[in-house]
């Protein structure tokens, strides 16, 4: 029987995750909840869940600390992050903790179930009694992996896509010639690449969401060298493409394009200055100053104004509950929506509706 723990300080989010998950289909028979990281760690120690789904920004022990502790003390637990923040520091901790996925709120049922399917398959695979602990049984294999890592790093540093692909093809051809590869060693080879890529992204302040997109990275029929190479080629080429675009666009920014993007996406809860700076390949400081000089307000103020005017329109229509209006305006936390609304209009949403 597999067990899942949901850690989030918002009860509404916990209920949403519970309602979205196809738990029975994936063999998950028990679900528990925790309202913060401290409570979550206590439950993990006492209850030993197989999967932990956690928010990042919580009072007390936050998701960053929870991920770190679980990765160190309970490495067998499959970690899934569900956060409203497209934040590089959060992403980096998720990668370091070997989180299986970083889902951005509002969570979509298909995305959640896709990663639950992947996690439960891995748990079933890892529970097979014939599996050994990860280790290199061959000196030849260990030497080959060291050479592989050095070569891959050099081509990623150079942003040389042709060299990177050629090196991957050559090394995986050599891997296939080895006789002692089993499922454990395949998993070890599969895991070697992520720290390499993470180091490159940290060094270049790269937006991890643009590299670690999830739709193409699920293994359907278990690990194989061909699938591992396909995944690593995909991620490496995404990183190189991202960095080449960054170099081309650095210093050039179309403020009108950014303003139009905000107009189309202001209702997305994760939209922020950080998100826009990463998406349009420009520093936060420059974007904030340039936008204010052009439009008379900073990015955050403009996002809030668009959300508030939209919320006002929905409230005056008097057709939806205020909770639904908050969510449609980009606010998952109803109490926070009330505070922002009252600060902006000087009256509460309820008072505006009555008037």
Secondary structure, DSSP 8 states (H G I E B T S, - for coil): -EEEEEE-S-HHHHHHHHHH--TGGGTEEEEEEESSHHHHHHHHHHH--SEEEE-SS-SSS-HHHHHHHHHHH-TTSEEEEEES---HHHHHHHHHTT-SEEEESS--HHHHHHHHHHHHHHHHHHT-TT---S----HHHHHHHHHHHHHHHHHHHHT-HHHHHHHHHHHHHHHHH-S---HHHHHHHHHHHHHHHHHHHHHTT--HHHH--STT---SS---HHHHHHHHHHHHHHHHHHHHHHHHHTT---HHHHHHHHHHHTTSTT--HHHHHHHTT--HHHHHHHHHHHHSS-HHHHHHHHHHHHHHHHHHHT-S-HHHHHHHTT-S-HHHHHHHHHHHHSS-HHHHHH-
